Structures are given as structure tokens and as C-alpha cells.
């Protein structure tokens, strides 16, 4: 009956992905089926950690996070957990030999959010590496299926893609991060004096990450390329929308890409994929 427990755990992570992110759900659905559950498991793990530090304001977030961290390592060491999210994640860790350094870096970045850090350049880079780049590297380990040469070839583009996604999130969420959590992630940026010049400098940095990431997407295995490209094109669309707005709008609203636009991006991406233009 262990197979039933494993399947149920994976389905819990799948449900979490569906509930929290339509864009990542669409991207995962376009991956080869063998990658669906592993990527759902990674998403479920990182989403729950992020929820603790971002959402549970009426609870002792530090205690909850330390318990989650402890249970994560116990699940990996024991190869089982009664927490279905951690159980499915530990299975992926063992099946694809996910680096313990990536897990440690991710949890360290999430922990930074508990203490209201003011981010200088070094802390900013550390946070982005742990919160986003290593998540891309975990997924890349799944996609490469043990091909270490391919993994090392695509490692830097995968980091760039994770960094681009996270920096776009920072811009999109500037209002809520500051007003609800007292955070501004960009170094030397004051929410109260954020202007178009400051926004343009950040956008130039993000564009470099997007360009570096695209070269890696083209080299991904066919089984993973479509799904990663769709996530890339969705975030690029969101970035372009943010880029077209003045700084004052970013400080007062959360920019979104409508679901019908996401579906249009899916259709367009599918045809480009079928025509071998990506």
C-alpha cells in the first residue's frame, strides 16, 4: 500500500500547485508526463515554506518555520513523512539526487524573511540565489535525469531564469511586500522615493537575466523545453507589462497577466514548439 501513500502525497502537492499558481500549473502540464509529479512536489515544498514566512501573521512564524525545517530534514533522512508535501519532496530528492546544498540555501533565504532584513548587494544576491536560483537548479536536476554534463552546461542559464522570475516578483509585489511585511528587497531602494530612473535600472538588470536564460532553454531536453519556455514567456509578458508602467503605478497596484492572455501564450508557445522555432 506504500504506492497509494506515495501517489496521494504527490496529488497533495499537485493540488497545492493548482490552487496557488495557474501559470506554473500550465507550465507543468506541458512538460513530459514523467516530470509532472516531481515538479509538483518541488513547488509544493517551496510554496509551503514561503507561506509560513509571508502569510501566517497571526501565528508564531519562527516556531512554525523551525518545525518545518526540522521536519524537512527528518523526511529526507528517514525517507518518509506523514506530511504529504514533505513526503513527496523527499522522494524527489532521493530519486533525482537533489543537492542538499540547494535545500539548505533555500531554507536559509526563507528564514531571512522572518527577520525583516535590509538588503545590501551581498544579502540581495544571497537571497535570490536561495529563494529562486536553487529552485531552478532543483528542477534542472529533474529534467537532466542524471546527465551531469548537461546539468553543468545548463546550470548558469537555470540560475538566470530563477533570478529573472524572482526579480519580476519583487517589482510586481513591491506594494504588498512593503505595506504588509515591511520589506524592500532591492538594494539601496527606498519605497518612499522609488522613481522611474530606479525602476529602469532594475529592469535593465532583469533583462540581462532573461537573455541569459533563453540561451539555456533552447538547449533543454525536448521533454522539458515546452514547459520551461511557457513559464519564461509568461514572466516575460508580465515583465513587459510592468516595464510599460510608471513607477507610481507599481507602488499602488499589483500587475497581473489575465488568464485569457495566459491561455493565448500557451497556444502560441505550443505552435512555436511544434514548428521547432524554440
RARAJO-V357674 format. One record per residue. SS is DSSP state (2 for helix, 1 for strand, 0 for the rest). NEAR is the number of other ideal C-beta (glycine too) atoms within 10 Angstrom. Layout:
ss | near
SS | NEAR
SS | NEAR
//
This chain:
ss | near
0 | 5
2 | 7
2 | 7
2 | 8
2 | 13
2 | 16
2 | 12
2 | 12
2 | 25
2 | 23
2 | 14
2 | 17
2 | 27
2 | 20
2 | 13
2 | 21
2 | 21
2 | 14
2 | 10
2 | 15
0 | 15
2 | 15
2 | 18
2 | 19
2 | 16
2 | 19
2 | 26
2 | 23
2 | 14
0 | 18
0 | 21
0 | 14
2 | 8
2 | 10
2 | 18
2 | 16
2 | 20
2 | 26
2 | 23
2 | 26
2 | 30
2 | 24
2 | 24
2 | 24
2 | 27
2 | 20
2 | 17
2 | 19
2 | 23
2 | 16
2 | 16
2 | 22
2 | 20
2 | 17
0 | 12
0 | 12
0 | 8
0 | 6
0 | 10
0 | 10
2 | 17
2 | 13
2 | 10
2 | 16
2 | 19
2 | 14
2 | 12
2 | 20
2 | 18
2 | 10
2 | 15
2 | 24
2 | 15
2 | 14
2 | 22
2 | 19
2 | 9
2 | 10
0 | 11
0 | 16
0 | 19
0 | 10
0 | 18
2 | 20
2 | 26
2 | 25
2 | 22
2 | 29
2 | 30
2 | 25
2 | 21
2 | 23
2 | 25
2 | 11
2 | 14
0 | 19
0 | 11
0 | 22
0 | 14
2 | 11
2 | 10
2 | 19
2 | 20
2 | 15
2 | 20
2 | 25
2 | 19
2 | 16
2 | 24
2 | 23
2 | 18
2 | 18
2 | 21
2 | 14
2 | 8
0 | 9
0 | 15
0 | 11
0 | 20
0 | 11
2 | 10
2 | 9
2 | 15
2 | 18
2 | 14
2 | 17
2 | 21
2 | 23
2 | 20
2 | 21
2 | 24
2 | 23
2 | 27
2 | 26
2 | 23
2 | 26
2 | 22
2 | 26
2 | 27
2 | 24
2 | 25
2 | 19
2 | 24
2 | 21
0 | 15
0 | 10
0 | 13
2 | 10
2 | 8
2 | 16
2 | 16
2 | 11
2 | 13
2 | 25
2 | 17
2 | 14
2 | 22
2 | 27
2 | 22
2 | 21
2 | 28
2 | 24
2 | 24
2 | 28
2 | 25
2 | 22
2 | 23
2 | 23
2 | 16
2 | 22
2 | 21
2 | 21
0 | 18
2 | 25
2 | 15
2 | 12
2 | 18
2 | 17
2 | 11
2 | 12
2 | 15
0 | 10
0 | 20
0 | 18
0 | 23
0 | 20
0 | 13
0 | 11
0 | 18
0 | 11
2 | 15
2 | 7
2 | 8
0 | 19
0 | 13
2 | 12
2 | 8
2 | 15
2 | 23
2 | 11
2 | 11
2 | 19
2 | 16
2 | 9
2 | 12
2 | 22
2 | 14
2 | 12
2 | 23
2 | 19
2 | 12
2 | 17
2 | 25
2 | 18
2 | 12
2 | 21
2 | 20
0 | 10
0 | 11
0 | 21
0 | 15
2 | 9
2 | 14
2 | 22
2 | 19
2 | 23
2 | 25
2 | 24
2 | 21
2 | 26
2 | 23
2 | 21
2 | 20
2 | 22
2 | 24
2 | 18
2 | 16
2 | 21
2 | 22
2 | 11
2 | 15
2 | 19
2 | 15
0 | 9
0 | 14
0 | 10
2 | 18
2 | 12
2 | 13
2 | 19
0 | 16
0 | 9
0 | 11
0 | 10
0 | 17
0 | 11
0 | 18
0 | 8
2 | 11
2 | 8
2 | 14
2 | 20
2 | 12
2 | 13
2 | 18
2 | 19
2 | 9
2 | 12
2 | 22
2 | 14
2 | 10
2 | 14
2 | 17
2 | 10
0 | 8
0 | 7
0 | 7
0 | 18
//
